Amino acid sequence: MTLSQLSAPPRSAVRSDLSALRDVLRNPSGFLLTLSQAAGDIAQFSAGPVRIVSINRADLAQRVLVEQADAFRKMPAVRVIGALTGNGLLINEDATWRRHRRLAAPAFQHRRIAAYADTIAALASEAVAGWRVGDVLDVGQAMKTLTLRIIGLTLFDTDFALDAAGLSDDIEIALDFINRQSGRVSLPILDRLTPGKVRGLEAIAKVDHFVRSLIRARRASPGGHTDLLDMLMGARDADGSGLSDDEVRDEAITLIVAGHETVATALTWTFHLLGQYPQAAERLRTEAQVALEDRLAAFGDLERLPWALQVFKESMRLYPAAFVIGREARQRVDLGEFRIAAGTWVMICPYTSHRDPRAWANPLGFDPDRFAPAAERAIPRGAYIPFGAGPRVCIGNQFALLEAQIILATIARQFRLTPVDDRPMGIRPMITLNPDRPVMMRVECLARSHSPRDARGV
């Protein structure tokens, strides 16, 4: 791979490197991650006909995502996820994106998110009730099943319990297939039907059938619902037009995939980290027991569970589920002294920027106190972007934070999860940043603690 620093004025003498292109095709997400780690503040390279710029400086990321957001659109490699999600919010652009975002936004207003808290707490408690001391859990699978049920009941007024395991597996298979296909946007390739492709397409078809069945059932019995699906199906523009069933399908799949896969992955990393830092886990246990005692969490309890939120935010700093943010320049863009040509792919990697020593003291350490209120306000803009930033910030970011805070407190109040494998955990960059093997943890019982003083300090 040929990698060069951009300078002012820009130089275009970056030669195409076929070995880089092969790496893109074999593992596009992993390649982009490797590129960001190798680059400096801003660097460019060519892979076949594609020119990519990697940005690793907080203020430049802020300019791309927030200050000059209109000068960019989604990177083509990102849009490949449309094979599963269709033309949903993840890949929509311009007027269509603004319309769909406006129609979906009411489901994520503060008052509605607050109303979801009871459902999240009840489902988390139900999941934990099935655990037994000594059980060894696949934490990732447990979190995917739980978060999928939460999405089903909160946004679709439907309990996905009977379908959760199969639907979650189909989504994972589909995302793995799409990840392998995403590099193909940079070079026309004669495609062929392989067993992996057949499996991936079958998984996409199953997810599509599941969601279309939800829409058909709602059309047949439309009354008595006030959930996201009802909002999407009933929303009307000023001229009286609404979303077609295909458009509703696209947004529903987008929110199911984003709402369960990314949160489940982030929670899996969180429990892995808590297993490595028992003092942080003990502080979480004490906080949860003092705040909740023997009852389910409610929205009003969140202010008494600050450590749970800080733990989750710090986990997303070290292991952001959406670890690469891709854009394409619509026009020539000047980023201070740097110049980006129209058509250039611009990659911002939160996994790398979240570990930048210029923004973070002890950047590789796990320290949830970084997200205590005063410390969080001091974080430079653009340095912490697990949900993106600017107009395209994740629509469900507050939902995800509330969900994780309640799940962490619910589990920590009753059980400790300890690792069964001491080997270092690696990363597997796909559409989301996954552990390189299942996170297996043992369920252990906790002693009770009722002293608020125990909740101070890690």
Secondary structure, DSSP 4 states (H G I P E B T S, - for coil): ---EE--SS------B-HHHHHHHHH-HHHHHHHHHHH--SEEEEEETTEEEEEE--HHHHHIIIIITGGGEEE-HHHHTTHHHH-S-TTT--HHHHHHHHHHHGGGGSHHHHHHHHHHHHHHHHHHHHT--TT-EEEHHHHHHHHHHHHHHHHHSS---TTTHHHHHHHHHHHHHHHHHHGGGGGS-------HHHHHHHHHHHHHHHHHHHHHHHHHHS-TT--SHHHHHHH---TTS----HHHHHHHHHHHHHIIIIIHHHHHHHHHHHHHH-HHHHHHHHHHHHHHHTTS---GGGGGG-HHHHHHHHHHHHHS-SS--EEEEESS-EEETTEEE-TT-EEEE-HHHHTT-TTT-SSTTS--GGGGSHHHHHTSPTTS--TT--GGGS-TTHHHHHHHHHHHHHHHHHHEEEEES--SPP-EEESSSEEESS--EEEEEE------GGGGS--
